[in-house]
């Protein structure tokens, strides 16, 4: 099973990123408001996923085919 270490590393990084997102959203919620913090997190998530899709996935063709 050569993919197991990669899966473990990816799960660990996802857990760390999730914990960091909770902390950042808590600080933003206190500073700029809960709704604004949620909107910022949503926009940032879309931008990161679009960028990853364009660079790694080769474009939006797969997304369009899925719809």
Backbone torsions as a table, in degrees:
resi	resn	phi	psi	omega
1	UNK	NA	79.8	-177.9
2	UNK	-72.8	-17.5	-178.2
3	UNK	-84.2	-10.5	-175.7
4	UNK	-62.4	-45.8	178.3
5	UNK	-61.2	-35.3	178.2
6	UNK	-66.1	-42.2	179.3
7	UNK	-65.2	-40.1	178.6
8	UNK	-65.0	-42.5	178.7
9	UNK	-64.4	-42.8	179.0
10	UNK	-63.8	-41.0	178.9
11	UNK	-65.9	-39.1	178.1
12	UNK	-64.8	-45.2	178.9
13	UNK	-65.1	-38.3	177.9
14	UNK	-64.9	-39.0	177.5
15	UNK	-65.6	-41.6	177.7
16	UNK	-65.3	-41.7	178.9
17	UNK	-65.4	-38.6	177.6
18	UNK	-64.1	-41.9	177.3
19	UNK	-64.9	-37.9	178.2
20	UNK	-68.3	-37.3	178.9
21	UNK	-63.9	-39.3	178.3
22	UNK	-62.0	-44.3	-179.7
23	UNK	-64.9	-44.2	-179.2
24	UNK	-66.3	-42.6	178.6
25	UNK	-64.2	-34.4	176.6
26	UNK	-63.6	-43.3	178.5
27	UNK	-67.0	-46.0	178.1
28	UNK	-61.9	-38.9	179.5
29	UNK	-60.0	-37.9	178.0
30	UNK	-74.5	-33.7	-175.9
31	UNK	-83.3	-47.5	-172.7
32	UNK	-116.2	-6.7	-180.0
33	UNK	111.3	152.5	-175.2
34	UNK	-68.7	-46.2	-178.6
35	UNK	-62.7	-42.7	179.4
36	UNK	-65.6	-39.5	178.1
37	UNK	-64.7	-41.1	178.1
38	UNK	-65.6	-39.9	178.2
39	UNK	-65.2	-42.6	178.1
40	UNK	-61.6	-44.3	179.3
41	UNK	-63.2	-37.9	179.3
42	UNK	-66.7	-45.5	179.5
43	UNK	-64.4	-43.2	178.8
44	UNK	-62.3	-40.5	178.8
45	UNK	-62.8	-43.9	179.5
46	UNK	-63.0	-43.7	-179.8
47	UNK	-63.2	-43.6	-180.0
48	UNK	-65.4	-43.5	-179.7
49	UNK	-67.9	-39.6	175.9
50	UNK	-62.5	-42.7	179.0
51	UNK	-63.3	-44.7	178.0
52	UNK	-63.7	-39.3	179.8
53	UNK	-65.8	-40.6	-179.9
54	UNK	-70.4	-36.8	-176.6
55	UNK	-84.4	-41.6	-175.6
56	UNK	-95.3	-43.0	-174.3
57	UNK	-82.0	-13.1	177.4
58	UNK	87.4	10.5	176.3
59	UNK	125.9	-170.7	-175.8
60	UNK	-97.1	7.7	-179.0
61	UNK	-60.4	-43.0	178.4
62	UNK	-64.7	-35.9	177.4
63	UNK	-66.6	-44.9	179.8
64	UNK	-63.8	-39.0	177.8
65	UNK	-65.6	-33.7	179.9
66	UNK	-72.1	-26.0	178.6
67	UNK	-83.9	NA	NA
